[in-house]
Amino acid sequence: MTHSFHPSVFDDPTLNVIHLLNTLSSENPEAISLASGRPDDEYCDPSLIHKGLARFTQYLADTDQSLATTLCQYGKTGGIINPILARYLYKDEDISVENADNIVVCLGFQEAATLTLLSVFDDGGVLLVPDPVFCGITGIAKLLGIRVVPVAMDIFLDPTALRLLARAIESAGDKIKALYVIPDFSNPTSDCLGLAERKELLALAEELDFFILEDNAYSYFRYEGSKVPALKALESRRVFYLGSFAKSIFPGLRMGYVVAPEGEGVKPFSTQLCKAKSLVTVNTPALCQAVVAGLLIEHQYSLKALNQPRVLAYQQKRNTMIDCLEHEFPYSLGVEQRVTWNRPAGGFFINVQLPFAFGYLQMCECANQFKVIVFPTSLFSLMNGASTQVRLSFSNASLEQIERAVSRLRAYVDFKQGNRRG
Ligand SMILES: Cc1ncc(COP(=O)(O)O)c(C=O)c1O
């Protein structure tokens, strides 16, 4: 008997993006990559592993818990460092966690998002996402069979327009169960929501009875202006706070967490999250939890000091990239040839608007012929949006690489413009 091949969710291009980002540069070793939002290799410091573990071992010695059992046995599903994370969240994010058992320690943001979607969407409903958006959320939502409705970024950032759209979705008979947002310096477009916009989102969630999935991956990386409170710090009842130490410690630890909604009469979601986790990964490796907890204790429950040199380095890279763009693409070029970009106040990415469409094929052409890898923003879109935009990541390139990469991008743009004119 032969098997016929039906289209499957695994054919969906969204599911390929993370893999693509992680393999592009090894396939083009001589090209400079501005594609992936990896943290700077320089701050992926293995000595943090030893430091964190040593401090956690010392901390355990003052308790009646055995090191062997804590590190080497199966562990509690929800995590073994939850009260330490609660102190950290209070100190760095002003988030008061009433009960540390409402934190579930996960393998990175990705597992936190998986468990949260599994427990919120147990009986259908719609997930609203801004568009373009990080494919980590849309990819897993699709894999779980959840209906995703993308909202163009200009509508997403306009509370009146978003309210109208959300009401229209509900009037058509669909139930919005959750909305995903990266309030501090989103991926891919580096948008940051102001306080009023955050409060409007919380009000809309209350009005239409849905949850907000708040992703904090870039919250430390602000280069100007003052911090805006997390939605979770403003109101806990409607918010699942999805945390990650990928950028603030390093991604190889695969450490993240979810803080479930809290408040009077709120459903105890942590029970469902733990049930799902017990079947997905059983528990987060105790070794990784120990490293994070030890580092938090060592740094008085704050990662601000550890991240200060990183913030300064990323800020310098952002400034250099903007200087290079201004140099290579002067505003004096005519409207038809004009290349423009945003000036993000934080995060890892600058989005450049080109005078022509830039998709997967153009990315390959640019990488193969001009030796610079830049990522089409459209690959983060579910609505064929951002077709002329390209995401440049400055986080893991040196200043000198940024200069050379932007100059190569300029050569590519000249080549395309020449072809268009010729
Ligand atoms: C928006 C966003 N959220 C979360 C993460 C971190 O995910 P993880 O903790 O699974 O590495 C990233 C990393 O690229 C990201 O861009």
The ligand as an ORCA input file, in Angstrom:
! r2SCAN-3c Opt
* xyz 0 1
  C      10.072     37.709     21.181
  C      10.908     36.643     21.795
  N      10.453     35.994     22.871
  C      11.202     35.050     23.480
  C      12.451     34.718     23.025
  C      13.286     33.726     23.785
  O      12.847     32.460     23.623
  P      13.561     31.224     24.385
  O      13.535     31.547     25.859
  O      12.685     30.059     24.051
  O      14.948     31.119     23.856
  C      12.942     35.330     21.863
  C      14.217     34.915     21.278
  O      14.548     35.125     20.151
  C      12.159     36.336     21.258
  O      12.591     37.010     20.174
*
